[in-house]
Amino acid sequence: MNSDQISHGTPDVFREAIHEMAGMVSLQVKLAMTYAELGDDTGLEYAIRHWVAYTRSALATMADLKAMKAHKGGHEHGPR
């Protein structure tokens, strides 16, 4: 998504944030895999902690998106 085209105050703002966090989760997963392969337990723990933090943040943002849609009465269709 191009953030220049996102209307603030719309569900797209939440989706963009989740998109960015998913990218960070992906990066942390790759780092965790590398650290595990190298036997670097310190790096592995660091990557996993960040992976979990980004995942929790994405889940919280998803809850905000759902709440916004429920408040507005919007029921958009898509994968569940």
All heavy atoms as a GROMACS GRO file, in nm:
protein
  616
    1MET      N    1   0.083  -0.119   0.000
    1MET     CA    2   0.000   0.000   0.000
    1MET      C    3   0.087   0.124   0.000
    1MET      O    4   0.192   0.126   0.062
    1MET     CB    5  -0.088   0.004   0.125
    1MET     CG    6  -0.199  -0.095   0.126
    1MET     SD    7  -0.300  -0.065   0.272
    1MET     CE    8  -0.402  -0.208   0.262
    2ASN      N    9   0.040   0.226  -0.063
    2ASN     CA   10   0.109   0.352  -0.064
    2ASN      C   11   0.044   0.442   0.040
    2ASN      O   12  -0.071   0.482   0.025
    2ASN     CB   13   0.101   0.414  -0.204
    2ASN     CG   14   0.175   0.545  -0.212
    2ASN    OD1   15   0.217   0.601  -0.112
    2ASN    ND2   16   0.190   0.595  -0.332
    3SER      N   17   0.118   0.475   0.145
    3SER     CA   18   0.059   0.552   0.255
    3SER      C   19   0.017   0.692   0.213
    3SER      O   20  -0.062   0.755   0.281
    3SER     CB   21   0.156   0.559   0.373
    3SER     OG   22   0.276   0.622   0.334
    4ASP      N   23   0.067   0.742   0.100
    4ASP     CA   24   0.025   0.873   0.051
    4ASP      C   25  -0.122   0.871   0.008
    4ASP      O   26  -0.185   0.974   0.000
    4ASP     CB   27   0.111   0.917  -0.067
    4ASP     CG   28   0.255   0.943  -0.026
    4ASP    OD1   29   0.280   0.968   0.094
    4ASP    OD2   30   0.342   0.939  -0.114
    5GLN      N   31  -0.173   0.753  -0.022
    5GLN     CA   32  -0.309   0.741  -0.073
    5GLN      C   33  -0.408   0.694   0.033
    5GLN      O   34  -0.524   0.674   0.004
    5GLN     CB   35  -0.312   0.644  -0.191
    5GLN     CG   36  -0.228   0.691  -0.307
    5GLN     CD   37  -0.220   0.587  -0.417
    5GLN    OE1   38  -0.270   0.477  -0.404
    5GLN    NE2   39  -0.157   0.623  -0.527
    6ILE      N   40  -0.363   0.679   0.156
    6ILE     CA   41  -0.451   0.628   0.261
    6ILE      C   42  -0.524   0.744   0.327
    6ILE      O   43  -0.465   0.844   0.364
    6ILE     CB   44  -0.371   0.549   0.365
    6ILE    CG1   45  -0.317   0.424   0.299
    6ILE    CG2   46  -0.455   0.515   0.486
    6ILE    CD1   47  -0.241   0.334   0.389
    7SER      N   48  -0.655   0.727   0.340
    7SER     CA   49  -0.737   0.827   0.406
    7SER      C   50  -0.734   0.801   0.556
    7SER      O   51  -0.775   0.695   0.601
    7SER     CB   52  -0.881   0.819   0.356
    7SER     OG   53  -0.886   0.846   0.218
    8HIS      N   54  -0.685   0.898   0.629
    8HIS     CA   55  -0.679   0.883   0.774
    8HIS      C   56  -0.820   0.880   0.831
    8HIS      O   57  -0.910   0.944   0.781
    8HIS     CB   58  -0.596   0.996   0.835
    8HIS     CG   59  -0.453   0.989   0.792
    8HIS    ND1   60  -0.366   0.896   0.842
    8HIS    CD2   61  -0.384   1.059   0.699
    8HIS    CE1   62  -0.248   0.910   0.784
    8HIS    NE2   63  -0.257   1.008   0.696
    9GLY      N   64  -0.837   0.799   0.935
    9GLY     CA   65  -0.969   0.784   0.994
    9GLY      C   66  -1.053   0.677   0.925
    9GLY      O   67  -1.171   0.666   0.951
   10THR      N   68  -0.989   0.600   0.838
   10THR     CA   69  -1.058   0.492   0.768
   10THR      C   70  -0.996   0.358   0.806
   10THR      O   71  -0.884   0.354   0.860
   10THR     CB   72  -1.048   0.508   0.615
   10THR    OG1   73  -0.912   0.487   0.574
   10THR    CG2   74  -1.094   0.646   0.570
   11PRO      N   75  -1.062   0.248   0.776
   11PRO     CA   76  -1.004   0.117   0.805
   11PRO      C   77  -0.870   0.094   0.735
   11PRO      O   78  -0.787   0.017   0.784
   11PRO     CB   79  -1.110   0.019   0.752
   11PRO     CG   80  -1.238   0.094   0.760
   11PRO     CD   81  -1.201   0.237   0.728
   12ASP      N   82  -0.845   0.164   0.626
   12ASP     CA   83  -0.719   0.146   0.554
   12ASP      C   84  -0.597   0.184   0.638
   12ASP      O   85  -0.490   0.128   0.620
   12ASP     CB   86  -0.719   0.226   0.423
   12ASP     CG   87  -0.808   0.164   0.318
   12ASP    OD1   88  -0.839   0.042   0.328
   12ASP    OD2   89  -0.848   0.236   0.225
   13VAL      N   90  -0.614   0.278   0.729
   13VAL     CA   91  -0.503   0.317   0.816
   13VAL      C   92  -0.462   0.197   0.902
   13VAL      O   93  -0.342   0.169   0.918
   13VAL     CB   94  -0.543   0.437   0.905
   13VAL    CG1   95  -0.435   0.467   1.007
   13VAL    CG2   96  -0.572   0.559   0.819
   14PHE      N   97  -0.560   0.127   0.955
   14PHE     CA   98  -0.530   0.010   1.038
   14PHE      C   99  -0.467  -0.100   0.953
   14PHE      O  100  -0.372  -0.166   0.997
   14PHE     CB  101  -0.658  -0.043   1.104
   14PHE     CG  102  -0.714   0.052   1.207
   14PHE    CD1  103  -0.825   0.129   1.179
   14PHE    CD2  104  -0.655   0.066   1.332
   14PHE    CE1  105  -0.877   0.217   1.273
   14PHE    CE2  106  -0.706   0.153   1.427
   14PHE     CZ  107  -0.816   0.229   1.397
   15ARG      N  108  -0.519  -0.119   0.833
   15ARG     CA  109  -0.463  -0.222   0.745
   15ARG      C  110  -0.319  -0.192   0.708
   15ARG      O  111  -0.235  -0.283   0.700
   15ARG     CB  112  -0.550  -0.237   0.620
   15ARG     CG  113  -0.687  -0.292   0.650
   15ARG     CD  114  -0.769  -0.313   0.524
   15ARG     NE  115  -0.905  -0.344   0.560
   15ARG     CZ  116  -1.010  -0.265   0.538
   15ARG    NH1  117  -0.993  -0.149   0.475
   15ARG    NH2  118  -1.129  -0.302   0.575
   16GLU      N  119  -0.288  -0.067   0.685
   16GLU     CA  120  -0.151  -0.028   0.653
   16GLU      C  121  -0.058  -0.057   0.770
   16GLU      O  122   0.052  -0.108   0.753
   16GLU     CB  123  -0.144   0.121   0.616
   16GLU     CG  124  -0.005   0.173   0.592
   16GLU     CD  125   0.065   0.117   0.471
   16GLU    OE1  126  -0.001   0.058   0.382
   16GLU    OE2  127   0.190   0.129   0.463
   17ALA      N  128  -0.103  -0.026   0.891
   17ALA     CA  129  -0.022  -0.053   1.010
   17ALA      C  130   0.001  -0.203   1.025
   17ALA      O  131   0.114  -0.246   1.054
   17ALA     CB  132  -0.090   0.004   1.134
   18ILE      N  133  -0.102  -0.283   1.004
   18ILE     CA  134  -0.088  -0.428   1.014
   18ILE      C  135   0.006  -0.479   0.905
   18ILE      O  136   0.090  -0.566   0.930
   18ILE     CB  137  -0.225  -0.497   1.006
   18ILE    CG1  138  -0.307  -0.463   1.132
   18ILE    CG2  139  -0.210  -0.649   0.989
   18ILE    CD1  140  -0.454  -0.502   1.124
   19HIS      N  141  -0.003  -0.422   0.787
   19HIS     CA  142   0.086  -0.459   0.676
   19HIS      C  143   0.232  -0.436   0.716
   19HIS      O  144   0.319  -0.522   0.694
   19HIS     CB  145   0.050  -0.377   0.552
   19HIS     CG  146   0.133  -0.403   0.434
   19HIS    ND1  147   0.245  -0.329   0.405
   19HIS    CD2  148   0.123  -0.496   0.336
   19HIS    CE1  149   0.300  -0.375   0.294
   19HIS    NE2  150   0.227  -0.476   0.250
   20GLU      N  151   0.260  -0.320   0.774
   20GLU     CA  152   0.395  -0.288   0.817
   20GLU      C  153   0.443  -0.381   0.928
   20GLU      O  154   0.558  -0.428   0.925
   20GLU     CB  155   0.403  -0.142   0.862
   20GLU     CG  156   0.390  -0.044   0.748
   20GLU     CD  157   0.390   0.101   0.793
   20GLU    OE1  158   0.433   0.128   0.908
   20GLU    OE2  159   0.348   0.186   0.714
   21MET      N  160   0.356  -0.409   1.023
   21MET     CA  161   0.394  -0.499   1.132
   21MET      C  162   0.418  -0.641   1.082
   21MET      O  163   0.509  -0.710   1.128
   21MET     CB  164   0.289  -0.496   1.243
   21MET     CG  165   0.298  -0.370   1.326
   21MET     SD  166   0.176  -0.364   1.455
   21MET     CE  167   0.049  -0.266   1.374
   22ALA      N  168   0.338  -0.684   0.985
   22ALA     CA  169   0.358  -0.818   0.927
   22ALA      C  170   0.495  -0.827   0.860
   22ALA      O  171   0.562  -0.930   0.869
   22ALA     CB  172   0.247  -0.849   0.826
   23GLY      N  173   0.536  -0.719   0.796
   23GLY     CA  174   0.669  -0.716   0.738
   23GLY      C  175   0.777  -0.728   0.843
   23GLY      O  176   0.878  -0.798   0.825
   24MET      N  177   0.757  -0.661   0.956
   24MET     CA  178   0.855  -0.670   1.065
   24MET      C  179   0.854  -0.809   1.128
   24MET      O  180   0.960  -0.860   1.165
   24MET     CB  181   0.827  -0.562   1.170
   24MET     CG  182   0.848  -0.421   1.119
   24MET     SD  183   1.013  -0.393   1.048
   24MET     CE  184   1.116  -0.417   1.193
   25VAL      N  185   0.737  -0.870   1.138
   25VAL     CA  186   0.729  -1.007   1.188
   25VAL      C  187   0.810  -1.098   1.096
   25VAL      O  188   0.890  -1.181   1.142
   25VAL     CB  189   0.583  -1.056   1.200
   25VAL    CG1  190   0.577  -1.207   1.220
   25VAL    CG2  191   0.512  -0.984   1.313
   26SER      N  192   0.791  -1.082   0.967
   26SER     CA  193   0.863  -1.163   0.869
   26SER      C  194   1.014  -1.148   0.886
   26SER      O  195   1.088  -1.247   0.884
   26SER     CB  196   0.821  -1.122   0.728
   26SER     OG  197   0.895  -1.192   0.631
   27LEU      N  198   1.059  -1.025   0.905
   27LEU     CA  199   1.202  -1.000   0.924
   27LEU      C  200   1.252  -1.068   1.051
   27LEU      O  201   1.357  -1.133   1.051
   27LEU     CB  202   1.227  -0.849   0.932
   27LEU     CG  203   1.369  -0.806   0.968
   27LEU    CD1  204   1.466  -0.850   0.859
   27LEU    CD2  205   1.374  -0.657   0.989
   28GLN      N  206   1.176  -1.055   1.160
   28GLN     CA  207   1.218  -1.116   1.286
   28GLN      C  208   1.220  -1.268   1.279
   28GLN      O  209   1.306  -1.333   1.338
   28GLN     CB  210   1.129  -1.067   1.401
   28GLN     CG  211   1.140  -0.919   1.429
   28GLN     CD  212   1.281  -0.872   1.459
   28GLN    OE1  213   1.359  -0.940   1.526
   28GLN    NE2  214   1.315  -0.754   1.410
   29VAL      N  215   1.125  -1.326   1.206
   29VAL     CA  216   1.124  -1.472   1.188
   29VAL      C  217   1.250  -1.516   1.114
   29VAL      O  218   1.316  -1.613   1.152
   29VAL     CB  219   0.996  -1.517   1.113
   29VAL    CG1  220   1.008  -1.661   1.066
   29VAL    CG2  221   0.874  -1.499   1.200
   30LYS      N  222   1.285  -1.443   1.008
   30LYS     CA  223   1.407  -1.477   0.932
   30LYS      C  224   1.531  -1.463   1.019
   30LYS      O  225   1.621  -1.547   1.013
   30LYS     CB  226   1.417  -1.389   0.808
   30LYS     CG  227   1.314  -1.423   0.704
   30LYS     CD  228   1.319  -1.326   0.586
   30LYS     CE  229   1.204  -1.353   0.491
   30LYS     NZ  230   1.199  -1.253   0.383
   31LEU      N  231   1.535  -1.357   1.100
   31LEU     CA  232   1.648  -1.340   1.191
   31LEU      C  233   1.654  -1.454   1.292
   31LEU      O  234   1.761  -1.507   1.321
   31LEU     CB  235   1.639  -1.205   1.264
   31LEU     CG  236   1.674  -1.082   1.182
   31LEU    CD1  237   1.639  -0.955   1.260
   31LEU    CD2  238   1.822  -1.083   1.146
   32ALA      N  239   1.539  -1.491   1.348
   32ALA     CA  240   1.535  -1.601   1.445
   32ALA      C  241   1.586  -1.730   1.382
   32ALA      O  242   1.662  -1.805   1.445
   32ALA     CB  243   1.392  -1.620   1.499
   33MET      N  244   1.547  -1.755   1.259
   33MET     CA  245   1.594  -1.875   1.189
   33MET      C  246   1.746  -1.871   1.171
   33MET      O  247   1.814  -1.972   1.192
   33MET     CB  248   1.524  -1.888   1.054
   33MET     CG  249   1.375  -1.920   1.067
   33MET     SD  250   1.286  -1.912   0.911
   33MET     CE  251   1.358  -2.052   0.825
   34THR      N  252   1.798  -1.756   1.137
   34THR     CA  253   1.943  -1.742   1.118
   34THR      C  254   2.016  -1.761   1.249
   34THR      O  255   2.116  -1.834   1.257
   34THR     CB  256   1.976  -1.603   1.058
   34THR    OG1  257   1.913  -1.593   0.930
   34THR    CG2  258   2.126  -1.584   1.043
   35TYR      N  259   1.967  -1.695   1.355
   35TYR     CA  260   2.032  -1.708   1.485
   35TYR      C  261   2.026  -1.852   1.535
   35TYR      O  262   2.122  -1.902   1.594
   35TYR     CB  263   1.968  -1.614   1.588
   35TYR     CG  264   2.002  -1.468   1.566
   35TYR    CD1  265   1.902  -1.372   1.569
   35TYR    CD2  266   2.133  -1.426   1.545
   35TYR    CE1  267   1.932  -1.237   1.550
   35TYR    CE2  268   2.163  -1.292   1.527
   35TYR     CZ  269   2.063  -1.198   1.530
   35TYR     OH  270   2.093  -1.066   1.512
   36ALA      N  271   1.914  -1.920   1.513
   36ALA     CA  272   1.903  -2.060   1.555
   36ALA      C  273   2.003  -2.146   1.479
   36ALA      O  274   2.070  -2.233   1.538
   36ALA     CB  275   1.761  -2.111   1.531
   37GLU      N  276   2.016  -2.121   1.350
   37GLU     CA  277   2.110  -2.197   1.267
   37GLU      C  278   2.255  -2.173   1.312
   37GLU      O  279   2.336  -2.265   1.310
   37GLU     CB  280   2.093  -2.154   1.122
   37GLU     CG  281   2.162  -2.244   1.022
   37GLU     CD  282   2.129  -2.204   0.880
   37GLU    OE1  283   2.009  -2.192   0.846
   37GLU    OE2  284   2.224  -2.182   0.802
   38LEU      N  285   2.284  -2.051   1.353
   38LEU     CA  286   2.419  -2.016   1.397
   38LEU      C  287   2.448  -2.058   1.541
   38LEU      O  288   2.562  -2.052   1.585
   38LEU     CB  289   2.442  -1.865   1.383
   38LEU     CG  290   2.441  -1.808   1.243
   38LEU    CD1  291   2.447  -1.656   1.246
   38LEU    CD2  292   2.559  -1.865   1.163
   39GLY      N  293   2.344  -2.095   1.613
   39GLY     CA  294   2.361  -2.129   1.754
   39GLY      C  295   2.376  -2.007   1.843
   39GLY      O  296   2.429  -2.016   1.953
   40ASP      N  297   2.330  -1.892   1.798
   40ASP     CA  298   2.337  -1.767   1.874
   40ASP      C  299   2.209  -1.751   1.955
   40ASP      O  300   2.110  -1.695   1.909
   40ASP     CB  301   2.356  -1.650   1.776
   40ASP     CG  302   2.368  -1.515   1.846
   40ASP    OD1  303   2.334  -1.504   1.966
   40ASP    OD2  304   2.410  -1.420   1.778
   41ASP      N  305   2.211  -1.800   2.078
   41ASP     CA  306   2.092  -1.799   2.161
   41ASP      C  307   2.051  -1.658   2.204
   41ASP      O  308   1.932  -1.630   2.219
   41ASP     CB  309   2.111  -1.887   2.284
   41ASP     CG  310   2.122  -2.034   2.246
   41ASP    OD1  311   2.074  -2.072   2.138
   41ASP    OD2  312   2.180  -2.111   2.326
   42THR      N  313   2.148  -1.570   2.222
   42THR     CA  314   2.116  -1.432   2.258
   42THR      C  315   2.039  -1.364   2.144
   42THR      O  316   1.935  -1.301   2.166
   42THR     CB  317   2.243  -1.353   2.292
   42THR    OG1  318   2.311  -1.419   2.400
   42THR    CG2  319   2.212  -1.210   2.331
   43GLY      N  320   2.091  -1.375   2.024
   43GLY     CA  321   2.024  -1.319   1.907
   43GLY      C  322   1.889  -1.384   1.884
   43GLY      O  323   1.791  -1.316   1.848
   44LEU      N  324   1.882  -1.514   1.906
   44LEU     CA  325   1.757  -1.588   1.888
   44LEU      C  326   1.650  -1.536   1.984
   44LEU      O  327   1.536  -1.508   1.942
   44LEU     CB  328   1.782  -1.738   1.912
   44LEU     CG  329   1.661  -1.830   1.902
   44LEU    CD1  330   1.596  -1.822   1.765
   44LEU    CD2  331   1.705  -1.974   1.933
   45GLU      N  332   1.686  -1.519   2.110
   45GLU     CA  333   1.588  -1.468   2.207
   45GLU      C  334   1.544  -1.326   2.171
   45GLU      O  335   1.425  -1.293   2.177
   45GLU     CB  336   1.646  -1.468   2.348
   45GLU     CG  337   1.547  -1.419   2.451
   45GLU     CD  338   1.600  -1.420   2.593
   45GLU    OE1  339   1.720  -1.446   2.614
   45GLU    OE2  340   1.520  -1.393   2.683
   46TYR      N  341   1.639  -1.242   2.131
   46TYR     CA  342   1.608  -1.105   2.093
   46TYR      C  343   1.510  -1.103   1.976
   46TYR      O  344   1.409  -1.030   1.979
   46TYR     CB  345   1.739  -1.035   2.054
   46TYR     CG  346   1.724  -0.890   2.018
   46TYR    CD1  347   1.721  -0.792   2.116
   46TYR    CD2  348   1.717  -0.849   1.885
   46TYR    CE1  349   1.709  -0.657   2.084
   46TYR    CE2  350   1.705  -0.716   1.851
   46TYR     CZ  351   1.702  -0.620   1.951
   46TYR     OH  352   1.690  -0.488   1.918
   47ALA      N  353   1.535  -1.183   1.873
   47ALA     CA  354   1.448  -1.188   1.756
   47ALA      C  355   1.309  -1.240   1.792
   47ALA      O  356   1.208  -1.187   1.745
   47ALA     CB  357   1.511  -1.273   1.646
   48ILE      N  358   1.304  -1.343   1.874
   48ILE     CA  359   1.174  -1.399   1.914
   48ILE      C  360   1.093  -1.298   1.994
   48ILE      O  361   0.972  -1.283   1.974
   48ILE     CB  362   1.191  -1.531   1.991
   48ILE    CG1  363   1.241  -1.641   1.895
   48ILE    CG2  364   1.061  -1.574   2.058
   48ILE    CD1  365   1.279  -1.771   1.963
   49ARG      N  366   1.159  -1.226   2.085
   49ARG     CA  367   1.088  -1.126   2.165
   49ARG      C  368   1.028  -1.017   2.076
   49ARG      O  369   0.915  -0.972   2.097
   49ARG     CB  370   1.180  -1.065   2.270
   49ARG     CG  371   1.210  -1.160   2.384
   49ARG     CD  372   1.296  -1.092   2.491
   49ARG     NE  373   1.328  -1.184   2.596
   49ARG     CZ  374   1.248  -1.213   2.699
   49ARG    NH1  375   1.130  -1.156   2.707
   49ARG    NH2  376   1.286  -1.298   2.791
   50HIS      N  377   1.104  -0.975   1.976
   50HIS     CA  378   1.053  -0.874   1.883
   50HIS      C  379   0.942  -0.931   1.795
   50HIS      O  380   0.843  -0.863   1.767
   50HIS     CB  381   1.167  -0.816   1.798
   50HIS     CG  382   1.248  -0.716   1.873
   50HIS    ND1  383   1.346  -0.749   1.961
   50HIS    CD2  384   1.240  -0.581   1.874
   50HIS    CE1  385   1.397  -0.640   2.013
   50HIS    NE2  386   1.334  -0.536   1.962
   51TRP      N  387   0.958  -1.053   1.753
   51TRP     CA  388   0.857  -1.121   1.672
   51TRP      C  389   0.724  -1.122   1.748
   51TRP      O  390   0.619  -1.086   1.694
   51TRP     CB  391   0.910  -1.260   1.642
   51TRP     CG  392   0.820  -1.368   1.594
   51TRP    CD1  393   0.689  -1.362   1.559
   51TRP    CD2  394   0.859  -1.504   1.573
   51TRP    NE1  395   0.645  -1.486   1.519
   51TRP    CE2  396   0.747  -1.574   1.527
   51TRP    CE3  397   0.979  -1.572   1.593
   51TRP    CZ2  398   0.751  -1.710   1.498
   51TRP    CZ3  399   0.983  -1.707   1.562
   51TRP    CH2  400   0.870  -1.775   1.514
   52VAL      N  401   0.729  -1.160   1.875
   52VAL     CA  402   0.608  -1.166   1.958
   52VAL      C  403   0.550  -1.026   1.978
   52VAL      O  404   0.428  -1.006   1.970
   52VAL     CB  405   0.638  -1.234   2.093
   52VAL    CG1  406   0.523  -1.219   2.191
   52VAL    CG2  407   0.672  -1.382   2.071
   53ALA      N  408   0.636  -0.926   2.001
   53ALA     CA  409   0.587  -0.790   2.022
   53ALA      C  410   0.516  -0.737   1.898
   53ALA      O  411   0.408  -0.675   1.910
   53ALA     CB  412   0.704  -0.698   2.059
   54TYR      N  413   0.573  -0.758   1.780
   54TYR     CA  414   0.507  -0.713   1.657
   54TYR      C  415   0.376  -0.789   1.634
   54TYR      O  416   0.278  -0.731   1.587
   54TYR     CB  417   0.599  -0.730   1.535
   54TYR     CG  418   0.708  -0.626   1.528
   54TYR    CD1  419   0.842  -0.662   1.532
   54TYR    CD2  420   0.678  -0.491   1.516
   54TYR    CE1  421   0.943  -0.568   1.525
   54TYR    CE2  422   0.778  -0.395   1.508
   54TYR     CZ  423   0.910  -0.434   1.512
   54TYR     OH  424   1.009  -0.339   1.505
   55THR      N  425   0.374  -0.917   1.668
   55THR     CA  426   0.252  -0.996   1.652
   55THR      C  427   0.143  -0.944   1.745
   55THR      O  428   0.027  -0.927   1.704
   55THR     CB  429   0.280  -1.145   1.678
   55THR    OG1  430   0.378  -1.190   1.584
   55THR    CG2  431   0.154  -1.229   1.663
   56ARG      N  432   0.179  -0.917   1.870
   56ARG     CA  433   0.081  -0.862   1.965
   56ARG      C  434   0.029  -0.726   1.919
   56ARG      O  435  -0.090  -0.697   1.932
   56ARG     CB  436   0.143  -0.850   2.104
   56ARG     CG  437   0.158  -0.983   2.174
   56ARG     CD  438   0.215  -0.964   2.312
   56ARG     NE  439   0.225  -1.094   2.378
   56ARG     CZ  440   0.315  -1.122   2.471
   56ARG    NH1  441   0.401  -1.030   2.511
   56ARG    NH2  442   0.318  -1.241   2.526
   57SER      N  443   0.117  -0.646   1.868
   57SER     CA  444   0.077  -0.515   1.818
   57SER      C  445  -0.018  -0.527   1.700
   57SER      O  446  -0.117  -0.454   1.690
   57SER     CB  447   0.201  -0.434   1.779
   57SER     OG  448   0.166  -0.305   1.742
   58ALA      N  449   0.011  -0.621   1.610
   58ALA     CA  450  -0.077  -0.644   1.495
   58ALA      C  451  -0.214  -0.692   1.541
   58ALA      O  452  -0.318  -0.649   1.488
   58ALA     CB  453  -0.014  -0.744   1.398
   59LEU      N  454  -0.217  -0.779   1.641
   59LEU     CA  455  -0.345  -0.828   1.694
   59LEU      C  456  -0.424  -0.714   1.758
   59LEU      O  457  -0.546  -0.705   1.740
   59LEU     CB  458  -0.321  -0.939   1.796
   59LEU     CG  459  -0.287  -1.076   1.738
   59LEU    CD1  460  -0.240  -1.170   1.849
   59LEU    CD2  461  -0.408  -1.133   1.667
   60ALA      N  462  -0.358  -0.627   1.832
   60ALA     CA  463  -0.426  -0.514   1.894
   60ALA      C  464  -0.481  -0.420   1.787
   60ALA      O  465  -0.593  -0.368   1.800
   60ALA     CB  466  -0.330  -0.439   1.986
   61THR      N  467  -0.404  -0.398   1.682
   61THR     CA  468  -0.450  -0.313   1.573
   61THR      C  469  -0.567  -0.376   1.501
   61THR      O  470  -0.662  -0.307   1.461
   61THR     CB  471  -0.335  -0.282   1.475
   61THR    OG1  472  -0.226  -0.224   1.550
   61THR    CG2  473  -0.377  -0.186   1.366
   62MET      N  474  -0.566  -0.508   1.486
   62MET     CA  475  -0.678  -0.578   1.425
   62MET      C  476  -0.803  -0.560   1.509
   62MET      O  477  -0.913  -0.539   1.457
   62MET     CB  478  -0.645  -0.727   1.407
   62MET     CG  479  -0.751  -0.806   1.334
   62MET     SD  480  -0.758  -0.756   1.161
   62MET     CE  481  -0.933  -0.768   1.133
   63ALA      N  482  -0.788  -0.566   1.641
   63ALA     CA  483  -0.903  -0.543   1.731
   63ALA      C  484  -0.956  -0.402   1.714
   63ALA      O  485  -1.079  -0.381   1.712
   63ALA     CB  486  -0.862  -0.568   1.876
   64ASP      N  487  -0.866  -0.305   1.698
   64ASP     CA  488  -0.909  -0.167   1.674
   64ASP      C  489  -0.983  -0.154   1.541
   64ASP      O  490  -1.084  -0.083   1.532
   64ASP     CB  491  -0.790  -0.071   1.674
   64ASP     CG  492  -0.726  -0.056   1.812
   64ASP    OD1  493  -0.791  -0.089   1.913
   64ASP    OD2  494  -0.610  -0.011   1.816
   65LEU      N  495  -0.935  -0.222   1.440
   65LEU     CA  496  -1.001  -0.221   1.309
   65LEU      C  497  -1.142  -0.279   1.320
   65LEU      O  498  -1.239  -0.221   1.270
   65LEU     CB  499  -0.919  -0.300   1.207
   65LEU     CG  500  -0.983  -0.327   1.070
   65LEU    CD1  501  -1.018  -0.198   0.999
   65LEU    CD2  502  -0.891  -0.414   0.985
   66LYS      N  503  -1.154  -0.392   1.389
   66LYS     CA  504  -1.285  -0.454   1.406
   66LYS      C  505  -1.380  -0.363   1.485
   66LYS      O  506  -1.498  -0.350   1.451
   66LYS     CB  507  -1.270  -0.590   1.475
   66LYS     CG  508  -1.207  -0.694   1.385
   66LYS     CD  509  -1.174  -0.822   1.459
   66LYS     CE  510  -1.298  -0.900   1.494
   66LYS     NZ  511  -1.267  -1.031   1.554
   67ALA      N  512  -1.326  -0.298   1.587
   67ALA     CA  513  -1.409  -0.207   1.667
   67ALA      C  514  -1.455  -0.088   1.583
   67ALA      O  515  -1.571  -0.046   1.593
   67ALA     CB  516  -1.330  -0.159   1.789
   68MET      N  517  -1.366  -0.035   1.500
   68MET     CA  518  -1.405   0.077   1.415
   68MET      C  519  -1.515   0.035   1.319
   68MET      O  520  -1.613   0.107   1.302
   68MET     CB  521  -1.285   0.127   1.334
   68MET     CG  522  -1.323   0.233   1.230
   68MET     SD  523  -1.190   0.273   1.119
   68MET     CE  524  -1.150   0.434   1.179
   69LYS      N  525  -1.500  -0.082   1.260
   69LYS     CA  526  -1.600  -0.130   1.165
   69LYS      C  527  -1.734  -0.155   1.235
   69LYS      O  528  -1.839  -0.125   1.181
   69LYS     CB  529  -1.550  -0.255   1.094
   69LYS     CG  530  -1.440  -0.223   0.994
   69LYS     CD  531  -1.376  -0.347   0.936
   69LYS     CE  532  -1.475  -0.437   0.869
   69LYS     NZ  533  -1.414  -0.555   0.809
   70ALA      N  534  -1.729  -0.210   1.357
   70ALA     CA  535  -1.852  -0.237   1.431
   70ALA      C  536  -1.921  -0.105   1.469
   70ALA      O  537  -2.043  -0.094   1.463
   70ALA     CB  538  -1.821  -0.318   1.556
   71HIS      N  539  -1.841  -0.007   1.507
   71HIS     CA  540  -1.895   0.124   1.545
   71HIS      C  541  -1.963   0.192   1.426
   71HIS      O  542  -2.068   0.254   1.441
   71HIS     CB  543  -1.784   0.212   1.602
   71HIS     CG  544  -1.830   0.350   1.639
   71HIS    ND1  545  -1.911   0.374   1.748
   71HIS    CD2  546  -1.807   0.470   1.582
   71HIS    CE1  547  -1.936   0.503   1.755
   71HIS    NE2  548  -1.874   0.565   1.655
   72LYS      N  549  -1.901   0.179   1.311
   72LYS     CA  550  -1.956   0.240   1.190
   72LYS      C  551  -2.062   0.153   1.124
   72LYS      O  552  -2.126   0.193   1.028
   72LYS     CB  553  -1.844   0.268   1.089
   72LYS     CG  554  -1.754   0.380   1.131
   72LYS     CD  555  -1.652   0.412   1.023
   72LYS     CE  556  -1.568   0.531   1.062
   72LYS     NZ  557  -1.472   0.566   0.958
   73GLY      N  558  -2.076   0.029   1.173
   73GLY     CA  559  -2.173  -0.062   1.115
   73GLY      C  560  -2.130  -0.120   0.982
   73GLY      O  561  -2.210  -0.179   0.911
   74GLY      N  562  -2.002  -0.104   0.951
   74GLY     CA  563  -1.951  -0.155   0.823
   74GLY      C  564  -1.919  -0.302   0.831
   74GLY      O  565  -1.861  -0.350   0.928
   75HIS      N  566  -1.960  -0.373   0.732
   75HIS     CA  567  -1.930  -0.516   0.724
   75HIS      C  568  -1.868  -0.544   0.588
   75HIS      O  569  -1.936  -0.587   0.494
   75HIS     CB  570  -2.058  -0.600   0.744
   75HIS     CG  571  -2.119  -0.579   0.878
   75HIS    ND1  572  -2.067  -0.635   0.992
   75HIS    CD2  573  -2.226  -0.507   0.919
   75HIS    CE1  574  -2.140  -0.600   1.096
   75HIS    NE2  575  -2.238  -0.520   1.054
   76GLU      N  576  -1.740  -0.516   0.576
   76GLU     CA  577  -1.672  -0.543   0.450
   76GLU      C  578  -1.647  -0.692   0.438
   76GLU      O  579  -1.633  -0.763   0.535
   76GLU     CB  580  -1.539  -0.468   0.447
   76GLU     CG  581  -1.559  -0.318   0.454
   76GLU     CD  582  -1.426  -0.245   0.455
   76GLU    OE1  583  -1.336  -0.288   0.382
   76GLU    OE2  584  -1.414  -0.148   0.528
   77HIS      N  585  -1.645  -0.738   0.316
   77HIS     CA  586  -1.623  -0.880   0.291
   77HIS      C  587  -1.476  -0.906   0.265
   77HIS      O  588  -1.407  -0.821   0.210
   77HIS     CB  589  -1.708  -0.928   0.172
   77HIS     CG  590  -1.854  -0.912   0.197
   77HIS    ND1  591  -1.923  -0.997   0.278
   77HIS    CD2  592  -1.943  -0.819   0.155
   77HIS    CE1  593  -2.050  -0.959   0.283
   77HIS    NE2  594  -2.064  -0.849   0.210
   78GLY      N  595  -1.431  -1.023   0.301
   78GLY     CA  596  -1.293  -1.061   0.278
   78GLY      C  597  -1.262  -1.186   0.357
   78GLY      O  598  -1.348  -1.239   0.427
   79PRO      N  599  -1.138  -1.233   0.348
   79PRO     CA  600  -1.099  -1.353   0.422
   79PRO      C  601  -1.114  -1.333   0.572
   79PRO      O  602  -1.092  -1.224   0.623
   79PRO     CB  603  -0.953  -1.375   0.386
   79PRO     CG  604  -0.919  -1.273   0.284
   79PRO     CD  605  -1.030  -1.177   0.274
   80ARG      N  606  -1.155  -1.434   0.641
   80ARG     CA  607  -1.172  -1.425   0.786
   80ARG      C  608  -1.067  -1.507   0.855
   80ARG      O  609  -1.026  -1.604   0.829
   80ARG     CB  610  -1.310  -1.472   0.827
   80ARG     CG  611  -1.415  -1.381   0.767
   80ARG     CD  612  -1.554  -1.425   0.815
   80ARG     NE  613  -1.655  -1.372   0.730
   80ARG     CZ  614  -1.713  -1.256   0.750
   80ARG    NH1  615  -1.680  -1.181   0.849
   80ARG    NH2  616  -1.807  -1.215   0.669
   0.00000   0.00000   0.00000
